[in-house]
Structure formats: structure tokens, C-alpha cells
């Protein structure tokens, strides 16, 4: 998809859908999160571990506050309040990463999280807009975070996520899809791109510091070169796969060289056999060019595969005593579950609950969510960690 820049920011679900629609695949490298090839099933050598030592300081889940692809699937204050109740009381998460565009949605959700005593990671994601607008959006978000902090809330500010994808001017292209296509085809200058990325990260860090007095960070793609001296916390969106736990540890150890807390700002996998091996590319299994999106290939739905990967990765992070780990993501209303495998878009989603449409199944259908095995597995892990 090309064309004009939209009037609102693009969220991750929309980005994934649109890149799939034109056959564009994000690749591993200096600017995009990537997975690693390997064998199917549970991570070999990863044994269950109860968090009875130092382990992680913060365990939680990502929660998007975007407008959605339709009004029916967009953010709702009523749904949000119930979701956050479940996240705190049933998932037993102590943290929530609130991300998206729209100051009102970010503010309302983070205020509700603070009321419930959750530790908050607040991250604005305004994409495909001029740099000045993105920075202004960040400043307004940061000022809200500072008000929460002064009122006693536990809040960190993340200045953004994977800027090379979402911010115009770093990689050539008028929108996300054009930038990804240019990266895939080599139509960019790696050195110039790296310099522009560093410069915009530095500008964002300065804006964040100017309005927020608490701890700051940035949601980097795995492999990005970031000057972590600008931030208090080193954060990485990690979708890696290795057959052995030691390989994950080795992959992540480099982030410790800064002598700062290391957070996994996103990690997750889709809901089918073989999804963990595809890492950050697990979503690339849906053909969005058809009138009704269709799953490509003979995928086998497996909630157990998703649950096993998430708990295995938590065991890795716990064993490293990392600062935080946030599962991506709680719910994906635009990727509904279906009993018909060809139309089970939830298989290609990273959410730990499945969206079920209850009135006709069309784009304007009413919906609710139901917990997947991953939800229950995380609830047990998080619940033990609280004890």
C-alpha cells in the first residue's frame, strides 16, 4: 500500500496488516526486530523455574490504545477499565506498557492503571507524521506522565518505538510501507540512516527529559545501535528464537555493558505450531488482498506453543535478573478468532486473549475476548512471582 499519509498515526496492527497486504516482509538487521531460525516446540534446555530469587523486578503486558480499524474495534473506556482490572487481578501482572497515539486515550488508560496500583510504562507512538508533530505528541505525553509521577504513580516514560520504521526522514519513504520497501530493496544509505536514527533518538531523549523527571527509555528494535547513555533504562523489543536458553542469554548479555537496568519492552509469539521460529515475522501468514483476509498455508493452531514460548522466555529473563519484561500483547480486536482455520486471524496475532465476534462476524460485529492458554500460563507465572 502506498499513497497519502493518514490523518492519524498508524498502529502496529495496521502496519502488520498493510505490509502483509503488499507482500513486504520486515527483515533482520540494524533497524528491524528479527527472529532466529530453529526447531519447533519448547525451547530446548529451558526448565521451569519459580521466581524465588531476585529475578525480574517488573512483569507485565503491553496494552495498545489505538483508534482501531473500525469504531467497533477501537479503544473504549469501558472495555479498557475492565481489561485493566483483569490484568491486575486475574493475570497478576504488576506492570503495564500503555502505548499508542492520542493523548486522551494514553492519559485515560495510564490514569486507570495508576488507580489500580500498576507500574506504568507510558509510550507514545505517533507514526507517519512530521517530526515536529511526533515530538510535540511526545512532550504532551511526557507532561502527563510527570503529573502522574508527582501524584505518586509509579511510571516510566518511553520516548517511542523503532523510529526507523515510524518516523519519516530517517529512511526514505513517505509512509511505513515505502520505508520498509526501500530498506528491503537497498534503496537507502545505511550510514546516513544510522546517523539520522541516532539524531532523532537524541532529540526525543532531550524532549522527554525536558518534561519528565522520572526514568526514561526507548523501545529499540533488536540490533539497533542506540546511545543508551541518553536514557536511564536500556529497552529492547526482543522476538528472538534459539533452541537453547544459553543462546538467548548470550544474545542479550551485550545490553548489560551500559551498566543500566535492562528491560524487554516487548516479547511474544503467534498462536500456531512453528510460530516461535519465525520470531518477529510470525504475523506474515495472512493474505489481506482478498475481500475477507485469509490465512496462508496449512497452519495448525496451537495455543500451547504460544504459552510455552512465553514462559520459556520469562524463565530466561528471570535467570538473568533483568529489570522488566512486557508480553506483547494483551488483545488484538482487529485479528479475530474463527473456528474456520482459513479465517482464524488470531493465529497470526500475538495477543494472549482471543477476540471473538458475536454478531455476524463482519467488520462492524460486536465482540468480546476469551483467555488463551498463554493468559493462564502467564497468570500462574506472575502469581508465583508475587508470593
KOLVEX-489106 format. One record per residue (C-alpha): chain; residue number from 1; z, x, y. Coordinates in nm, 4 decimals, decimal comma. Layout:
// KOLVEX-489106
+----+-----+----------+----------+----------+
| ch |   i |       c3 |       c1 |       c2 |
+----+-----+----------+----------+----------+
|  A | NUM |        Z |        X |        Y |
...
+----+-----+----------+----------+----------+
END
This chain:
// KOLVEX-489106
+----+-----+----------+----------+----------+
| ch |   i |       c3 |       c1 |       c2 |
+----+-----+----------+----------+----------+
|  A |   1 |   0,0000 |   0,0000 |   0,0000 |
|  A |   2 |  -0,0868 |   0,1275 |   0,3434 |
|  A |   3 |  -0,1189 |  -0,0469 |   0,6731 |
|  A |   4 |   0,1199 |  -0,1101 |   0,9567 |
|  A |   5 |   0,4836 |  -0,0180 |   0,9805 |
|  A |   6 |   0,7055 |  -0,3173 |   0,9187 |
|  A |   7 |   0,9340 |  -0,4627 |   1,1842 |
|  A |   8 |   1,2378 |  -0,3895 |   0,9724 |
|  A |   9 |   1,3441 |  -0,0902 |   0,7660 |
|  A |  10 |   1,2221 |  -0,0543 |   0,4089 |
|  A |  11 |   1,4936 |  -0,0616 |   0,1452 |
|  A |  12 |   1,4893 |   0,1315 |  -0,1803 |
|  A |  13 |   1,3914 |  -0,1661 |  -0,3932 |
|  A |  14 |   1,0914 |  -0,2303 |  -0,1691 |
|  A |  15 |   0,9974 |   0,1378 |  -0,1755 |
|  A |  16 |   1,0059 |   0,1471 |  -0,5552 |
|  A |  17 |   0,8039 |  -0,1724 |  -0,5843 |
|  A |  18 |   0,5374 |  -0,0566 |  -0,3424 |
|  A |  19 |   0,4955 |   0,2891 |  -0,4871 |
|  A |  20 |   0,4534 |   0,1321 |  -0,8306 |
|  A |  21 |   0,2000 |  -0,1135 |  -0,6894 |
|  A |  22 |  -0,0361 |   0,1635 |  -0,5796 |
|  A |  23 |   0,0327 |   0,3912 |  -0,8754 |
|  A |  24 |   0,2243 |   0,6502 |  -0,6752 |
|  A |  25 |   0,4954 |   0,8412 |  -0,8615 |
|  A |  26 |   0,7655 |   1,0472 |  -0,6944 |
|  A |  27 |   0,7778 |   1,3972 |  -0,8402 |
|  A |  28 |   1,0425 |   1,6634 |  -0,8780 |
|  A |  29 |   1,0541 |   1,9281 |  -0,6113 |
|  A |  30 |   1,2239 |   2,0301 |  -0,2902 |
|  A |  31 |   1,2246 |   1,6857 |  -0,1352 |
|  A |  32 |   1,2473 |   1,4118 |  -0,4018 |
|  A |  33 |   1,5162 |   1,3327 |  -0,6566 |
|  A |  34 |   1,3982 |   1,4036 |  -1,0099 |
|  A |  35 |   1,4896 |   1,3663 |  -1,3722 |
|  A |  36 |   1,4568 |   1,6081 |  -1,6613 |
|  A |  37 |   1,2785 |   1,5519 |  -1,9901 |
|  A |  38 |   1,4797 |   1,5417 |  -2,3099 |
|  A |  39 |   1,5713 |   1,3484 |  -2,6219 |
|  A |  40 |   1,6630 |   0,9785 |  -2,6301 |
|  A |  41 |   2,0087 |   0,8299 |  -2,6656 |
|  A |  42 |   2,3518 |   0,9536 |  -2,5621 |
|  A |  43 |   2,3821 |   1,2950 |  -2,4018 |
|  A |  44 |   2,4459 |   1,5285 |  -2,6925 |
|  A |  45 |   2,7783 |   1,7023 |  -2,6893 |
|  A |  46 |   2,9359 |   1,4663 |  -2,4368 |
|  A |  47 |   3,2637 |   1,3470 |  -2,5858 |
|  A |  48 |   3,4660 |   1,0550 |  -2,4485 |
|  A |  49 |   3,7255 |   1,1727 |  -2,2016 |
|  A |  50 |   4,0098 |   0,9795 |  -2,0470 |
|  A |  51 |   4,0672 |   1,0860 |  -1,6878 |
|  A |  52 |   4,4242 |   1,2128 |  -1,7250 |
|  A |  53 |   4,3715 |   1,5340 |  -1,5264 |
|  A |  54 |   4,2559 |   1,5873 |  -1,1699 |
|  A |  55 |   3,9073 |   1,4502 |  -1,2407 |
|  A |  56 |   3,7224 |   1,2633 |  -0,9683 |
|  A |  57 |   3,9025 |   1,1656 |  -0,6502 |
|  A |  58 |   3,6749 |   0,8669 |  -0,5806 |
|  A |  59 |   3,4908 |   0,6492 |  -0,8344 |
|  A |  60 |   3,2718 |   0,3658 |  -0,7211 |
|  A |  61 |   2,9409 |   0,1868 |  -0,6913 |
|  A |  62 |   2,6567 |   0,1606 |  -0,4410 |
|  A |  63 |   2,6051 |  -0,1730 |  -0,2659 |
|  A |  64 |   2,2911 |  -0,2487 |  -0,0648 |
|  A |  65 |   2,2960 |  -0,4792 |   0,2376 |
|  A |  66 |   1,9213 |  -0,5152 |   0,2957 |
|  A |  67 |   1,7338 |  -0,8290 |   0,4008 |
|  A |  68 |   1,5722 |  -0,8667 |   0,0569 |
|  A |  69 |   1,2131 |  -0,9514 |  -0,0259 |
|  A |  70 |   1,2799 |  -1,3235 |   0,0328 |
|  A |  71 |   1,5553 |  -1,5085 |   0,2199 |
|  A |  72 |   1,6949 |  -1,6178 |  -0,1169 |
|  A |  73 |   1,7441 |  -1,2610 |  -0,2368 |
|  A |  74 |   1,8631 |  -1,1168 |   0,0935 |
|  A |  75 |   2,2176 |  -1,0321 |   0,1974 |
|  A |  76 |   2,4610 |  -1,3232 |   0,2065 |
|  A |  77 |   2,8133 |  -1,3070 |   0,3479 |
|  A |  78 |   2,9392 |  -1,5480 |   0,0821 |
|  A |  79 |   2,7856 |  -1,3534 |  -0,2044 |
|  A |  80 |   2,8995 |  -1,0238 |  -0,0536 |
|  A |  81 |   3,2632 |  -1,1304 |  -0,0361 |
|  A |  82 |   3,2634 |  -1,2398 |  -0,3996 |
|  A |  83 |   3,0794 |  -0,9236 |  -0,5068 |
|  A |  84 |   3,3379 |  -0,7023 |  -0,3366 |
|  A |  85 |   3,6217 |  -0,8987 |  -0,4978 |
|  A |  86 |   3,4649 |  -0,8310 |  -0,8380 |
|  A |  87 |   3,4045 |  -0,4644 |  -0,7554 |
|  A |  88 |   3,7705 |  -0,4172 |  -0,6673 |
|  A |  89 |   3,9455 |  -0,6467 |  -0,9169 |
|  A |  90 |   3,7168 |  -0,6505 |  -1,2222 |
|  A |  91 |   3,5105 |  -0,3303 |  -1,2031 |
|  A |  92 |   3,8281 |  -0,1461 |  -1,0916 |
|  A |  93 |   3,6278 |   0,0700 |  -0,8510 |
|  A |  94 |   3,8238 |   0,2429 |  -0,5785 |
|  A |  95 |   3,5185 |   0,3217 |  -0,3642 |
|  A |  96 |   3,2035 |   0,1516 |  -0,2443 |
|  A |  97 |   2,8940 |   0,3053 |  -0,0872 |
|  A |  98 |   2,7682 |   0,0480 |   0,1621 |
|  A |  99 |   2,4087 |   0,1265 |   0,2593 |
|  A | 100 |   2,1084 |  -0,0368 |   0,4202 |
|  A | 101 |   1,9722 |  -0,1385 |   0,7567 |
|  A | 102 |   2,1060 |  -0,3963 |   1,0009 |
|  A | 103 |   2,4279 |  -0,3175 |   1,1846 |
|  A | 104 |   2,5646 |  -0,6691 |   1,1373 |
|  A | 105 |   2,5286 |  -0,6500 |   0,7590 |
|  A | 106 |   2,6680 |  -0,2978 |   0,7427 |
|  A | 107 |   2,9612 |  -0,3926 |   0,9639 |
|  A | 108 |   3,0496 |  -0,7169 |   0,7868 |
|  A | 109 |   3,0352 |  -0,5571 |   0,4416 |
|  A | 110 |   3,2344 |  -0,2483 |   0,5369 |
|  A | 111 |   3,4974 |  -0,4641 |   0,7106 |
|  A | 112 |   3,5364 |  -0,6741 |   0,3967 |
|  A | 113 |   3,5633 |  -0,3570 |   0,1877 |
|  A | 114 |   3,8337 |  -0,2255 |   0,4197 |
|  A | 115 |   4,0258 |  -0,5538 |   0,3942 |
|  A | 116 |   4,0240 |  -0,5147 |   0,0168 |
|  A | 117 |   4,1523 |  -0,1586 |   0,0364 |
|  A | 118 |   3,8357 |   0,0059 |  -0,0924 |
|  A | 119 |   3,7440 |   0,3582 |   0,0133 |
|  A | 120 |   3,4162 |   0,3252 |   0,2065 |
|  A | 121 |   3,1081 |   0,5455 |   0,2211 |
|  A | 122 |   2,9028 |   0,3949 |   0,5046 |
|  A | 123 |   2,5353 |   0,4962 |   0,5201 |
|  A | 124 |   2,2630 |   0,3539 |   0,7477 |
|  A | 125 |   1,9122 |   0,3545 |   0,6005 |
|  A | 126 |   1,6542 |   0,2579 |   0,8577 |
|  A | 127 |   1,3146 |   0,3768 |   0,7385 |
|  A | 128 |   0,9577 |   0,3835 |   0,8680 |
|  A | 129 |   1,0727 |   0,3600 |   1,2290 |
|  A | 130 |   1,0577 |   0,6079 |   1,5182 |
|  A | 131 |   1,3132 |   0,8881 |   1,5010 |
|  A | 132 |   1,4889 |   0,7656 |   1,8164 |
|  A | 133 |   1,5487 |   0,4226 |   1,6616 |
|  A | 134 |   1,6796 |   0,5787 |   1,3416 |
|  A | 135 |   1,9235 |   0,7949 |   1,5369 |
|  A | 136 |   2,0331 |   0,5013 |   1,7551 |
|  A | 137 |   2,0921 |   0,2968 |   1,4398 |
|  A | 138 |   2,2984 |   0,5850 |   1,3024 |
|  A | 139 |   2,5027 |   0,6107 |   1,6232 |
|  A | 140 |   2,5840 |   0,2406 |   1,6222 |
|  A | 141 |   2,6824 |   0,2575 |   1,2553 |
|  A | 142 |   2,8975 |   0,5624 |   1,3254 |
|  A | 143 |   3,0764 |   0,3903 |   1,6124 |
|  A | 144 |   3,1613 |   0,1015 |   1,3810 |
|  A | 145 |   3,2848 |   0,3468 |   1,1180 |
|  A | 146 |   3,5054 |   0,5110 |   1,3784 |
|  A | 147 |   3,6571 |   0,1758 |   1,4759 |
|  A | 148 |   3,7356 |   0,1125 |   1,1096 |
|  A | 149 |   3,8876 |   0,4576 |   1,0738 |
|  A | 150 |   4,1117 |   0,4083 |   1,3775 |
|  A | 151 |   4,2288 |   0,0795 |   1,2316 |
|  A | 152 |   4,3448 |   0,2618 |   0,9202 |
|  A | 153 |   4,0486 |   0,2169 |   0,6859 |
|  A | 154 |   3,9524 |   0,4992 |   0,4524 |
|  A | 155 |   3,5917 |   0,5666 |   0,5497 |
|  A | 156 |   3,3367 |   0,8472 |   0,5338 |
|  A | 157 |   3,0079 |   0,8405 |   0,7267 |
|  A | 158 |   2,6842 |   0,9468 |   0,5593 |
|  A | 159 |   2,4197 |   1,0064 |   0,8257 |
|  A | 160 |   2,1340 |   0,8991 |   0,5983 |
|  A | 161 |   1,9443 |   0,9448 |   0,2747 |
|  A | 162 |   1,6465 |   1,1560 |   0,1666 |
|  A | 163 |   1,4946 |   1,1846 |   0,5140 |
|  A | 164 |   1,1674 |   1,3382 |   0,3919 |
|  A | 165 |   1,0814 |   1,0002 |   0,2407 |
|  A | 166 |   1,2120 |   0,7598 |   0,5016 |
|  A | 167 |   1,1714 |   0,9350 |   0,8389 |
|  A | 168 |   0,8236 |   0,9598 |   0,9958 |
|  A | 169 |   0,7176 |   1,3005 |   1,1205 |
|  A | 170 |   0,8729 |   1,5188 |   0,8504 |
|  A | 171 |   0,5907 |   1,4700 |   0,6001 |
|  A | 172 |   0,2513 |   1,3471 |   0,7299 |
|  A | 173 |   0,2004 |   0,9720 |   0,6925 |
|  A | 174 |   0,2629 |   0,6524 |   0,8856 |
|  A | 175 |   0,4829 |   0,4972 |   0,6173 |
|  A | 176 |   0,6713 |   0,5823 |   0,2985 |
|  A | 177 |   0,3727 |   0,5349 |   0,0700 |
|  A | 178 |   0,1426 |   0,7543 |   0,2759 |
|  A | 179 |   0,4062 |   1,0269 |   0,2909 |
|  A | 180 |   0,4566 |   1,0193 |  -0,0864 |
|  A | 181 |   0,0804 |   1,0230 |  -0,1473 |
|  A | 182 |   0,0403 |   1,3219 |   0,0850 |
|  A | 183 |   0,3163 |   1,5079 |  -0,0971 |
|  A | 184 |   0,1604 |   1,4341 |  -0,4360 |
|  A | 185 |  -0,1832 |   1,5462 |  -0,3231 |
|  A | 186 |  -0,0522 |   1,8566 |  -0,1487 |
|  A | 187 |  -0,1538 |   1,7356 |   0,1970 |
|  A | 188 |   0,1494 |   1,8822 |   0,3678 |
|  A | 189 |   0,2785 |   2,2215 |   0,4728 |
|  A | 190 |   0,5909 |   2,2986 |   0,2635 |
|  A | 191 |   0,7359 |   2,5424 |   0,5157 |
|  A | 192 |   0,6715 |   2,3131 |   0,8116 |
|  A | 193 |   0,8123 |   2,0180 |   0,6174 |
|  A | 194 |   1,1264 |   2,2116 |   0,5249 |
|  A | 195 |   1,1761 |   2,3111 |   0,8896 |
|  A | 196 |   1,1285 |   1,9546 |   1,0149 |
|  A | 197 |   1,3683 |   1,8255 |   0,7497 |
|  A | 198 |   1,6343 |   2,0794 |   0,8485 |
|  A | 199 |   1,5863 |   1,9931 |   1,2166 |
|  A | 200 |   1,6233 |   1,6189 |   1,1645 |
|  A | 201 |   1,9248 |   1,6623 |   0,9390 |
|  A | 202 |   2,0815 |   1,8760 |   1,2136 |
|  A | 203 |   2,0063 |   1,6137 |   1,4803 |
|  A | 204 |   2,1561 |   1,3430 |   1,2591 |
|  A | 205 |   2,4660 |   1,5522 |   1,1920 |
|  A | 206 |   2,5124 |   1,6002 |   1,5673 |
|  A | 207 |   2,4797 |   1,2269 |   1,6339 |
|  A | 208 |   2,7236 |   1,1459 |   1,3547 |
|  A | 209 |   2,9790 |   1,3963 |   1,4843 |
|  A | 210 |   2,9466 |   1,2603 |   1,8387 |
|  A | 211 |   3,0620 |   0,9100 |   1,7436 |
|  A | 212 |   3,2727 |   0,9544 |   1,4281 |
|  A | 213 |   3,5822 |   1,1703 |   1,3892 |
|  A | 214 |   3,6233 |   1,1374 |   1,0147 |
|  A | 215 |   3,4450 |   1,3209 |   0,7332 |
|  A | 216 |   3,0650 |   1,3206 |   0,7383 |
|  A | 217 |   2,7942 |   1,3884 |   0,4797 |
|  A | 218 |   2,4256 |   1,3292 |   0,3997 |
|  A | 219 |   2,2661 |   1,1779 |   0,0869 |
|  A | 220 |   2,0368 |   1,4622 |  -0,0197 |
|  A | 221 |   1,7739 |   1,4450 |  -0,2887 |
|  A | 222 |   1,8485 |   1,6797 |  -0,5748 |
|  A | 223 |   1,6698 |   2,0011 |  -0,4829 |
|  A | 224 |   1,6737 |   1,9530 |  -0,1049 |
|  A | 225 |   1,7695 |   2,2592 |   0,0953 |
|  A | 226 |   2,0459 |   2,1423 |   0,3299 |
|  A | 227 |   2,2716 |   2,3364 |   0,5648 |
|  A | 228 |   2,5945 |   2,1925 |   0,4325 |
|  A | 229 |   2,7832 |   2,3817 |   0,6997 |
|  A | 230 |   2,6965 |   2,0832 |   0,9222 |
|  A | 231 |   2,8993 |   1,8437 |   0,7080 |
|  A | 232 |   3,2427 |   1,8064 |   0,5523 |
|  A | 233 |   3,1195 |   1,6891 |   0,2118 |
|  A | 234 |   2,8246 |   1,8055 |   0,0001 |
|  A | 235 |   2,6457 |   1,4979 |  -0,1411 |
|  A | 236 |   2,3542 |   1,4736 |  -0,3826 |
|  A | 237 |   2,1627 |   1,1848 |  -0,5355 |
|  A | 238 |   2,1573 |   1,3022 |  -0,8962 |
|  A | 239 |   1,9332 |   1,1417 |  -1,1605 |
|  A | 240 |   1,9049 |   1,4365 |  -1,3951 |
|  A | 241 |   1,8860 |   1,4305 |  -1,7730 |
|  A | 242 |   1,9722 |   1,7088 |  -2,0147 |
|  A | 243 |   2,0528 |   1,6899 |  -2,3868 |
|  A | 244 |   2,3748 |   1,8872 |  -2,3388 |
|  A | 245 |   2,6630 |   1,8464 |  -2,0972 |
|  A | 246 |   2,6685 |   2,2185 |  -2,0150 |
|  A | 247 |   2,3193 |   2,1888 |  -1,8666 |
|  A | 248 |   2,4355 |   1,9242 |  -1,6189 |
|  A | 249 |   2,7317 |   2,1402 |  -1,5238 |
|  A | 250 |   2,5062 |   2,4393 |  -1,4683 |
|  A | 251 |   2,2659 |   2,2286 |  -1,2609 |
|  A | 252 |   2,5442 |   2,1048 |  -1,0330 |
|  A | 253 |   2,7514 |   2,4193 |  -1,0002 |
|  A | 254 |   2,5313 |   2,5536 |  -0,7205 |
|  A | 255 |   2,6572 |   2,2848 |  -0,4852 |
|  A | 256 |   3,0037 |   2,4380 |  -0,5005 |
|  A | 257 |   2,9017 |   2,7581 |  -0,3277 |
|  A | 258 |   2,9730 |   2,5960 |   0,0081 |
|  A | 259 |   3,3425 |   2,5690 |  -0,0735 |
|  A | 260 |   3,3454 |   2,1982 |   0,0149 |
|  A | 261 |   3,4051 |   1,8770 |  -0,1815 |
|  A | 262 |   3,1008 |   1,7815 |  -0,3881 |
|  A | 263 |   3,0067 |   1,4139 |  -0,4213 |
|  A | 264 |   2,7458 |   1,2482 |  -0,6402 |
|  A | 265 |   2,6272 |   0,9969 |  -0,3830 |
|  A | 266 |   2,4012 |   0,8228 |  -0,6367 |
|  A | 267 |   2,3520 |   0,8415 |  -1,0122 |
|  A | 268 |   2,2160 |   0,5910 |  -1,2573 |
|  A | 269 |   1,9507 |   0,4881 |  -1,5062 |
|  A | 270 |   1,7443 |   0,1870 |  -1,6051 |
|  A | 271 |   1,8047 |  -0,0550 |  -1,8901 |
|  A | 272 |   1,5729 |   0,0393 |  -2,1760 |
|  A | 273 |   1,5510 |   0,2908 |  -2,4579 |
|  A | 274 |   1,4336 |   0,6235 |  -2,3185 |
|  A | 275 |   1,5173 |   0,5468 |  -1,9550 |
|  A | 276 |   1,7667 |   0,8345 |  -1,9066 |
|  A | 277 |   1,4979 |   1,0916 |  -1,9858 |
|  A | 278 |   1,2866 |   0,9512 |  -1,7035 |
|  A | 279 |   1,5700 |   1,0014 |  -1,4571 |
|  A | 280 |   1,4722 |   0,9015 |  -1,1049 |
|  A | 281 |   1,1324 |   0,7857 |  -1,2354 |
|  A | 282 |   1,2729 |   0,5227 |  -1,4721 |
|  A | 283 |   1,1605 |   0,2426 |  -1,2408 |
|  A | 284 |   0,7917 |   0,3379 |  -1,2825 |
|  A | 285 |   0,7334 |   0,0788 |  -1,5550 |
|  A | 286 |   0,6244 |  -0,2328 |  -1,3642 |
|  A | 287 |   0,2755 |  -0,3363 |  -1,2534 |
|  A | 288 |   0,3222 |  -0,5043 |  -0,9156 |
|  A | 289 |  -0,0505 |  -0,5564 |  -0,8577 |
|  A | 290 |  -0,0515 |  -0,8745 |  -1,0686 |
|  A | 291 |   0,0377 |  -1,2186 |  -0,9268 |
|  A | 292 |   0,3561 |  -1,2042 |  -1,1336 |
|  A | 293 |   0,4887 |  -0,8469 |  -1,1750 |
|  A | 294 |   0,4671 |  -0,7284 |  -1,5335 |
|  A | 295 |   0,6452 |  -0,4609 |  -1,7350 |
|  A | 296 |   0,4007 |  -0,1994 |  -1,8616 |
|  A | 297 |   0,4158 |  -0,0778 |  -2,2202 |
|  A | 298 |   0,6373 |  -0,1803 |  -2,5089 |
|  A | 299 |   0,9759 |  -0,1076 |  -2,3606 |
|  A | 300 |   1,2838 |  -0,2012 |  -2,5603 |
|  A | 301 |   1,5653 |  -0,3441 |  -2,3522 |
|  A | 302 |   1,8895 |  -0,1566 |  -2,4125 |
|  A | 303 |   2,1984 |  -0,2229 |  -2,2075 |
|  A | 304 |   2,3800 |   0,0166 |  -2,4397 |
|  A | 305 |   2,1506 |   0,3029 |  -2,3369 |
|  A | 306 |   2,2311 |   0,2460 |  -1,9708 |
|  A | 307 |   2,6041 |   0,2158 |  -2,0346 |
|  A | 308 |   2,6145 |   0,5304 |  -2,2480 |
|  A | 309 |   2,4329 |   0,7405 |  -1,9888 |
|  A | 310 |   2,6611 |   0,6284 |  -1,7066 |
|  A | 311 |   2,9815 |   0,7001 |  -1,8959 |
|  A | 312 |   2,8465 |   1,0315 |  -2,0235 |
|  A | 313 |   2,7663 |   1,1378 |  -1,6685 |
|  A | 314 |   3,1081 |   1,0282 |  -1,5467 |
|  A | 315 |   3,2599 |   1,2472 |  -1,8165 |
|  A | 316 |   3,0578 |   1,5404 |  -1,6782 |
|  A | 317 |   3,1669 |   1,4730 |  -1,3209 |
|  A | 318 |   3,5287 |   1,4238 |  -1,4260 |
|  A | 319 |   3,5245 |   1,7511 |  -1,6195 |
|  A | 320 |   3,4031 |   1,9328 |  -1,3066 |
|  A | 321 |   3,6707 |   1,7726 |  -1,0877 |
|  A | 322 |   3,4058 |   1,6627 |  -0,8384 |
|  A | 323 |   3,5147 |   1,4746 |  -0,5291 |
|  A | 324 |   3,3305 |   1,1464 |  -0,5892 |
|  A | 325 |   3,0669 |   0,9692 |  -0,7994 |
|  A | 326 |   2,8927 |   0,6463 |  -0,6996 |
|  A | 327 |   2,6881 |   0,4500 |  -0,9534 |
|  A | 328 |   2,3534 |   0,3228 |  -0,8289 |
|  A | 329 |   2,3626 |   0,0227 |  -0,8001 |
|  A | 330 |   2,5667 |  -0,2979 |  -0,8255 |
|  A | 331 |   2,2996 |  -0,5697 |  -0,8061 |
|  A | 332 |   1,9209 |  -0,5890 |  -0,7561 |
|  A | 333 |   1,8310 |  -0,9507 |  -0,6728 |
|  A | 334 |   1,4581 |  -0,8726 |  -0,6499 |
|  A | 335 |   1,4466 |  -0,7433 |  -1,0100 |
|  A | 336 |   1,5433 |  -1,0481 |  -1,2184 |
|  A | 337 |   1,6138 |  -1,0523 |  -1,5895 |
|  A | 338 |   1,3935 |  -1,2575 |  -1,8209 |
|  A | 339 |   1,4108 |  -1,3328 |  -2,1910 |
|  A | 340 |   1,0382 |  -1,2541 |  -2,1968 |
|  A | 341 |   1,0174 |  -0,8707 |  -2,2179 |
|  A | 342 |   0,6906 |  -0,8581 |  -2,0250 |
|  A | 343 |   0,8624 |  -1,0129 |  -1,7231 |
|  A | 344 |   1,2083 |  -0,8600 |  -1,7601 |
|  A | 345 |   1,2085 |  -0,6641 |  -1,4338 |
|  A | 346 |   1,5781 |  -0,5899 |  -1,4806 |
|  A | 347 |   1,4767 |  -0,3392 |  -1,7490 |
|  A | 348 |   1,3207 |  -0,1281 |  -1,4732 |
|  A | 349 |   1,6230 |  -0,1680 |  -1,2459 |
|  A | 350 |   1,9328 |   0,0477 |  -1,2069 |
|  A | 351 |   2,1825 |  -0,2324 |  -1,1435 |
|  A | 352 |   2,4941 |  -0,2758 |  -1,3568 |
|  A | 353 |   2,4672 |  -0,6547 |  -1,3395 |
|  A | 354 |   2,1550 |  -0,8568 |  -1,4164 |
|  A | 355 |   2,0013 |  -1,1104 |  -1,1809 |
|  A | 356 |   1,9327 |  -1,4458 |  -1,3479 |
|  A | 357 |   1,7183 |  -1,7008 |  -1,1682 |
|  A | 358 |   1,8299 |  -2,0558 |  -1,2319 |
|  A | 359 |   1,5793 |  -2,2900 |  -1,0654 |
|  A | 360 |   1,2241 |  -2,2451 |  -1,1771 |
|  A | 361 |   1,2093 |  -1,8685 |  -1,1733 |
|  A | 362 |   0,9844 |  -1,8336 |  -0,8692 |
|  A | 363 |   1,0319 |  -1,6236 |  -0,5595 |
|  A | 364 |   1,2457 |  -1,8933 |  -0,3957 |
|  A | 365 |   1,4600 |  -1,9589 |  -0,7028 |
|  A | 366 |   1,8366 |  -1,9759 |  -0,6824 |
|  A | 367 |   2,0091 |  -1,7023 |  -0,8769 |
|  A | 368 |   2,3354 |  -1,5588 |  -0,9976 |
|  A | 369 |   2,4273 |  -1,2336 |  -1,1648 |
|  A | 370 |   2,5862 |  -1,1606 |  -1,5008 |
|  A | 371 |   2,7562 |  -0,8326 |  -1,6039 |
|  A | 372 |   2,5682 |  -0,5929 |  -1,8288 |
|  A | 373 |   2,7245 |  -0,3590 |  -2,0836 |
|  A | 374 |   2,7246 |  -0,0928 |  -1,8130 |
|  A | 375 |   2,9558 |  -0,3045 |  -1,5993 |
|  A | 376 |   3,2088 |  -0,3380 |  -1,8803 |
|  A | 377 |   3,1857 |   0,0306 |  -1,9748 |
|  A | 378 |   3,2444 |   0,1356 |  -1,6142 |
|  A | 379 |   3,5311 |  -0,1111 |  -1,5791 |
|  A | 380 |   3,7040 |   0,0486 |  -1,8774 |
|  A | 381 |   3,6483 |   0,3995 |  -1,7415 |
|  A | 382 |   3,7598 |   0,3139 |  -1,3896 |
|  A | 383 |   4,0530 |   0,1139 |  -1,5216 |
|  A | 384 |   4,1805 |   0,4087 |  -1,7279 |
|  A | 385 |   4,1445 |   0,6377 |  -1,4284 |
|  A | 386 |   4,3727 |   0,4100 |  -1,2253 |
|  A | 387 |   4,6522 |   0,4370 |  -1,4810 |
+----+-----+----------+----------+----------+
END
